[in-house]
């Protein structure tokens, strides 16, 4: 009865309702949202971001540069944590593979009591109950001595898998750094666009004031004044739009770092940082460097080596296995026959054996394992070749983008300078001599605004292309 009560108490903690009513845990209908059975609000899980934000304190008064933001992302982003845990799991698998070289020692024990009715003759009074406790403790030792390469191949495979996981971890850090850089440059471009939009608004206001002055003197028409006011309203709208784009860029930067966008974070500006002016190396040099330094390519090579070790392990299954085993234990108990005397007994058992096993036929399972491992090795070779082509294409594209961005940057600066001069000359001509019309002035103003935007975009494109080239090179 005590055992039954104990089992009942344990079973009461199990979710047995799903056994006979499994659909109760699913949404009730195709159109109704799922809700918890108790009607409470779905609890918010304790996420990794919450825990990391408590461990890493961000100074709200410090201006964070690009290096500071990358450092925060490497410590806070869930992807770096996930890659780290995967590398640790691979290292643990390597430890499990090496543990096969050690002996195994196990302690076994069983104990309890029994009651048996032994049939006896009529003179003995019929059945005689035999009751008493019994215990059988023991220790077993087993050790594989020779397996003809099974364990060596398993350790080799696990070692290459550790290398693969570690290299993926390094590449993940490069990816996080690139994403932060890209978001950082995008935020800087949005800030510059806001500054440009405000300058355009000031110029539009100045143009509107100039047209208003000429209208008051009878030198401008009402349509001219309305066009100037319309352009000023358009410039004010562009300012508001630029402010909204900054908020979006901040949110994307926070996401690339691994923090909520509501967290206060001062981001430094990079207007004073000099831009690259030329490509110091050839594209062939960058390609050669990327084929050597790319962690993801090296990880793919490590995966290929792991598949080769798996082929070795599959072939080793055809060979026999030799080991030793031993055990030490005994049986101890006490029996009582009916109402008679009690008998105590004990028996010690020990032994040592040399074990030999050799699977001669298993329905071609080992043959198919070798075929499967060989096919996976061939697939890994193809993946390495495909990734090499992808790396070369990425480097070529990034190198070409940097080269193109350098040329576009020069033209953007020349366009901005020419547009500023054209606007200044048109404004002076309109205000003093009246040789330029309001349409000419508004056109010059719009051209200057587009030139500012082009210059800002060329700077952002050059920074992003440079970061992409570094990322494609594996740095």
C-alpha positions in Angstrom: 0.0 0.0 0.0 2.9 2.4 0.7 4.4 1.7 -2.7 1.0 2.3 -4.4 0.6 5.6 -2.5 4.2 6.7 -3.5 3.6 5.9 -7.2 0.2 7.7 -7.2 1.8 10.8 -5.7 4.5 10.7 -8.4 2.0 10.2 -11.2 -0.1 13.1 -10.1 2.7 15.4 -11.2 2.6 14.2 -14.8 0.4 15.8 -17.5 -1.7 12.7 -18.1 -4.6 14.7 -19.6 -2.8 14.8 -23.0 -2.9 11.0 -23.2 -6.6 10.8 -23.6 -7.3 14.4 -24.9 -4.3 15.5 -26.9 -6.2 18.1 -28.9 -6.9 20.1 -25.8 -3.3 21.5 -26.0 -3.9 22.7 -29.6 -5.8 25.8 -30.9 -9.5 25.0 -30.7 -10.5 26.1 -34.2 -8.6 27.3 -37.3 -9.8 30.9 -36.7 -9.5 31.3 -32.9 -6.2 32.3 -31.4 -4.6 29.9 -28.9 -4.8 30.8 -25.2 -3.5 29.1 -22.1 -5.9 26.9 -20.3 -5.9 29.0 -17.1 -6.9 32.1 -19.1 -3.8 34.1 -17.9 -1.7 36.1 -20.2 1.1 34.2 -21.9 4.2 34.7 -19.7 7.2 36.5 -21.1 10.1 34.2 -21.1 13.4 35.2 -19.5 15.4 35.7 -22.7 19.1 35.8 -23.2 19.0 39.5 -24.0 17.6 40.3 -20.5 20.3 38.4 -18.8 23.1 39.8 -20.9 21.8 43.4 -20.5 22.1 42.9 -16.8 25.7 41.6 -17.1 26.9 44.3 -19.5 26.2 47.8 -18.3 26.1 50.5 -21.0 27.2 54.0 -20.0 24.4 56.3 -21.2 26.8 59.3 -21.2 29.5 57.8 -23.3 29.7 58.4 -27.0 30.3 55.0 -28.6 32.4 54.8 -31.7 32.3 51.9 -34.2 34.9 49.8 -32.2 32.8 50.3 -29.0 29.6 49.2 -30.7 31.3 46.1 -32.2 32.6 45.3 -28.8 29.1 45.6 -27.3 27.6 43.4 -30.1 30.2 40.7 -29.6 29.3 40.5 -25.9 25.5 41.1 -26.2 24.3 39.6 -29.5 22.5 36.3 -29.1 24.1 34.9 -32.3 27.6 35.2 -30.8 26.4 33.4 -27.7 24.7 30.7 -29.7 27.9 30.1 -31.8 29.9 30.0 -28.6 27.6 27.4 -27.0 27.7 25.3 -30.2 31.5 25.4 -30.1 31.4 24.2 -26.5 29.0 21.4 -27.4 31.4 20.3 -30.1 34.2 20.3 -27.6 32.1 18.2 -25.2 31.4 15.7 -28.1 35.2 15.4 -28.5 35.5 14.6 -24.8 32.8 12.0 -25.2 34.7 10.4 -28.1 38.0 10.3 -26.1 36.2 8.7 -23.2 35.8 5.5 -25.2 39.6 4.9 -24.5 38.9 4.6 -20.8 37.4 1.7 -18.9 33.9 1.8 -17.6 33.1 1.0 -14.0 29.6 0.5 -12.8 28.1 -0.3 -9.4 25.0 -2.5 -9.4 22.7 -3.4 -6.5 19.3 -4.8 -5.9 17.5 -5.4 -2.7 14.1 -6.3 -1.4 12.0 -8.9 0.3 10.0 -11.9 -1.0 7.4 -14.4 0.2 7.0 -17.8 -1.4 4.6 -20.6 -0.6 6.5 -23.9 -0.7 4.2 -27.0 -1.1 4.9 -29.7 1.5 3.4 -33.1 2.4 0.3 -33.7 4.4 2.4 -34.5 7.5 4.1 -31.1 7.2 0.8 -29.3 7.3 0.4 -28.2 3.6 2.1 -25.1 2.1 4.9 -23.5 4.1 5.6 -19.8 3.6 9.2 -18.8 3.0 9.9 -15.1 3.7 13.0 -13.0 4.0 15.1 -10.1 2.7 17.7 -10.4 -0.1 20.5 -8.1 -1.5 22.8 -8.6 -4.5 25.5 -5.8 -4.7 28.2 -5.9 -7.3 30.8 -3.9 -9.3 31.4 -4.5 -13.1 34.4 -3.4 -15.1 34.7 -3.4 -18.9 37.5 -2.1 -21.1 37.9 -2.2 -24.9 41.6 -3.0 -25.6 41.7 -3.3 -29.4 39.0 -2.0 -31.9 41.2 -1.6 -35.0 40.6 2.1 -35.5 37.0 2.7 -34.4 37.8 5.0 -31.5 40.7 6.7 -33.3 38.4 7.6 -36.2 35.7 8.8 -33.9 38.2 11.1 -32.0 39.5 12.4 -35.3 36.0 13.2 -36.6 35.1 14.9 -33.3 38.3 16.9 -33.4 37.6 18.2 -36.9 34.0 19.0 -35.9 35.4 21.1 -33.0 37.6 23.0 -35.5 34.5 23.5 -37.7 32.5 24.9 -34.8 35.3 27.2 -33.7 35.8 28.6 -37.2 32.0 29.2 -37.5 32.3 31.1 -34.2 35.0 33.3 -35.6 33.0 33.9 -38.8 29.9 34.8 -36.7 32.0 37.5 -35.0 33.0 38.8 -38.4 29.4 38.8 -39.5 28.3 40.7 -36.4 31.0 43.2 -36.8 30.0 43.7 -40.5 26.3 44.1 -39.6 27.2 46.7 -36.9 29.5 48.6 -39.3 26.8 48.6 -42.0 24.2 49.9 -39.6 26.6 52.4 -38.1 27.4 53.8 -41.5 23.7 53.9 -42.4 22.9 55.9 -39.2 25.7 58.3 -40.1 24.2 58.8 -43.5 20.8 59.4 -42.1 22.2 62.0 -39.8 24.0 63.7 -42.7 20.7 63.7 -44.7 19.0 65.4 -41.8 21.7 68.1 -41.7 21.3 68.5 -45.5 17.5 68.6 -45.2 17.8 71.4 -42.6 20.2 73.3 -44.8 17.8 72.9 -47.7 15.0 74.2 -45.5 17.0 77.3 -44.5 17.7 78.0 -48.2 14.1 77.4 -49.1 13.1 79.9 -46.4 15.6 82.4 -47.7 14.3 82.0 -51.2 10.7 82.4 -50.0 11.7 85.6 -48.1 13.5 86.9 -51.2 10.4 86.2 -53.4 8.2 87.8 -50.7 10.4 90.9 -50.8 10.1 91.2 -54.6 6.4 90.5 -54.4 6.0 93.3 -51.9 7.8 95.6 -54.4 5.7 94.5 -57.3 8.6 92.7 -59.0 7.2 89.2 -58.5 3.9 87.5 -59.3 1.7 85.7 -56.8 2.4 82.3 -58.6 6.1 82.9 -58.0 5.4 83.4 -54.3 3.3 80.4 -54.1 5.9 78.3 -55.8 8.5 79.5 -53.2 6.2 78.7 -50.3 5.5 75.3 -51.8 9.2 74.5 -52.0 9.6 75.6 -48.4 6.8 73.3 -47.3 8.5 70.5 -49.3 11.8 71.1 -47.5 10.1 71.1 -44.1 8.5 67.7 -45.0 12.0 66.4 -46.0 13.3 67.4 -42.5 10.5 65.4 -40.8 11.1 62.4 -43.0 14.8 62.5 -42.3 14.2 62.6 -38.6 12.0 59.5 -38.9 14.7 57.7 -41.0 17.2 58.4 -38.2 14.9 56.6 -35.7 14.6 53.6 -38.0 18.4 53.6 -38.5 18.9 53.6 -34.7 16.5 50.7 -34.3 18.5 48.7 -36.9 21.7 49.5 -35.2 20.3 48.4 -31.9 19.2 45.2 -33.4 22.6 44.5 -34.9 24.2 45.1 -31.5 21.6 42.9 -29.7 20.0 45.5 -27.5 16.4 46.9 -27.4 16.0 50.1 -29.4 14.6 51.8 -26.3 17.9 51.5 -24.5 19.7 54.9 -24.4 22.9 54.8 -26.4 25.0 57.7 -27.6 26.5 57.0 -31.0 29.5 59.1 -32.2 29.6 60.7 -35.6 32.2 59.9 -38.2 32.2 63.0 -40.3 35.8 63.7 -39.4 37.0 60.2 -40.3 39.0 60.3 -43.6 37.6 58.0 -46.4 39.7 55.6 -48.3 41.1 57.2 -51.4 42.4 54.2 -53.3 42.7 50.4 -53.3 46.2 49.5 -52.1 46.1 45.9 -53.4 44.8 44.1 -56.5 41.7 42.0 -56.6 43.8 38.8 -57.1 45.7 39.6 -53.9 42.4 39.9 -52.0 41.1 36.7 -53.5 44.2 34.8 -52.4 44.0 36.3 -48.9 40.3 35.4 -48.6 40.9 31.8 -49.6 43.4 31.5 -46.8 41.7 33.6 -44.1 38.0 33.0 -44.5 36.8 31.1 -41.4 33.7 29.7 -43.1 35.8 28.2 -45.9 38.2 26.7 -43.4 35.2 25.4 -41.5 34.0 23.7 -44.6 37.4 22.1 -45.1 37.2 20.9 -41.5 33.8 19.4 -42.2 35.3 17.6 -45.2 38.1 16.1 -42.9 35.4 15.0 -40.5 33.6 13.2 -43.2 36.8 11.5 -44.2 37.2 10.3 -40.6 33.7 9.1 -40.7 34.6 6.9 -43.7 37.5 5.4 -41.6 35.1 4.7 -38.7 32.6 3.0 -41.0 35.3 0.8 -42.5 36.6 -0.1 -39.1 33.3 -1.7 -38.3 34.3 -4.7 -40.5 37.1 -5.6 -38.1 36.8 -7.5 -34.8 36.9 -6.0 -31.3 38.8 -7.2 -28.2 38.3 -6.3 -24.6 38.2 -7.4 -21.0 35.5 -7.5 -18.4 35.3 -8.4 -14.8 32.8 -8.3 -12.0 32.8 -8.6 -8.2 29.7 -9.1 -6.2 27.6 -11.5 -4.2 24.2 -12.5 -2.8 23.2 -11.9 0.8 19.9 -12.9 2.4 17.9 -14.4 5.2 15.1 -16.9 4.9 12.5 -18.1 7.4 10.6 -21.3 6.7 7.1 -21.1 8.1 7.5 -20.5 11.9 10.7 -22.4 12.1 14.3 -21.2 12.3 15.9 -18.4 10.3 18.6 -19.3 7.8 21.2 -16.6 6.9 23.2 -17.1 3.7 25.8 -15.3 1.6 27.6 -16.1 -1.7 30.5 -14.1 -3.2 30.9 -14.0 -7.0 33.8 -12.7 -8.9 35.3 -13.3 -12.4 37.5 -11.8 -15.2 37.0 -12.5 -18.9 38.7 -11.7 -22.2 36.0 -10.8 -24.7 36.2 -11.2 -28.5 33.5 -10.1 -30.8 33.3 -10.0 -34.6 30.2 -9.3 -36.6 30.3 -11.6 -39.6 27.1 -10.6 -41.3 24.6 -7.8 -40.5 22.4 -7.7 -43.6 24.9 -5.4 -45.4 24.4 -2.6 -42.8 28.1 -1.9 -42.6 28.5 -1.8 -46.4 25.8 0.8 -46.7 27.3 2.8 -43.8 30.6 3.0 -45.8 28.6 4.0 -48.9 26.7 6.7 -47.0 29.9 8.1 -45.4 31.7 8.1 -48.8 28.7 9.9 -50.4 28.7 12.5 -47.5 32.4 13.0 -48.1 31.8 13.6 -51.8 29.0 16.1 -50.9 31.4 17.9 -48.5 34.0 18.2 -51.3 31.4 19.7 -53.6 30.4 22.2 -50.8 34.0 23.3 -50.4 34.3 23.9 -54.2 31.0 25.8 -54.2 32.0 28.0 -51.3 35.4 28.7 -53.0 33.5 30.0 -56.0 31.2 32.0 -53.8 34.1 33.5 -51.9 35.8 34.5 -55.2 32.6 36.1 -56.5 32.0 38.0 -53.2 35.5 39.4 -53.2 35.2 40.4 -56.9 31.9 42.1 -56.3 33.1 43.9 -53.1 36.3 45.0 -54.8 34.4 46.3 -57.8 31.9 48.1 -55.5 34.8 49.9 -53.7 36.4 50.8 -57.0 33.1 52.1 -58.3 32.3 54.0 -55.1 35.7 55.7 -55.2 34.9 57.1 -58.7 31.3 58.0 -57.7 32.7 59.8 -54.7 34.9 62.1 -56.8 32.0 62.9 -59.1 29.6 63.6 -56.2 32.1 66.1 -54.7 32.4 67.8 -58.0 28.7 67.9 -58.5 28.2 69.4 -55.0 30.7 72.1 -55.6 29.2 73.0 -59.0 25.7 73.0 -57.6 26.6 75.3 -54.7 28.2 77.8 -57.1 25.2 77.6 -59.4 22.8 78.2 -56.6 24.7 81.1 -55.2 25.0 82.7 -58.6 21.3 82.2 -59.4 20.2 83.6 -56.0 22.4 86.7 -56.4 21.1 87.2 -60.0 17.5 86.9 -58.8 18.0 89.3 -55.8 20.1 92.0 -57.4 19.6 92.2 -61.1 16.5 90.3 -61.5 17.9 88.4 -64.5 17.0 85.0 -63.1 13.4 83.9 -62.6 12.0 82.2 -59.6 11.8 79.0 -61.6 15.5 79.2 -62.2 16.1 79.8 -58.5 13.9 76.9 -57.4 15.5 74.6 -59.9 19.0 75.5 -58.7 17.8 74.9 -55.1 16.5 71.5 -55.9 19.7 70.6 -57.8 21.7 71.6 -54.8 19.6 69.5 -52.5 20.0 66.5 -54.8 23.7 67.1 -55.0 24.0 67.1 -51.2 22.0 63.9 -51.1 24.3 62.4 -53.8 27.4 63.3 -51.8 26.1 61.8 -48.6 25.0 58.7 -50.4 28.4 58.3 -52.1 30.1 58.6 -48.7 27.8 55.9 -47.2 28.3 53.6 -50.3 32.0 53.9 -50.0 32.1 53.1 -46.3 29.8 50.2 -46.8 31.6 48.8 -49.8 34.9 49.0 -47.9 33.4 47.1 -44.9 32.0 44.5 -47.3 35.4 44.0 -48.9 37.0 43.5 -45.5 34.2 41.0 -44.6 34.6 39.2 -47.9 38.3 38.9 -47.3 37.8 37.2 -44.0 39.2 40.0 -41.8 
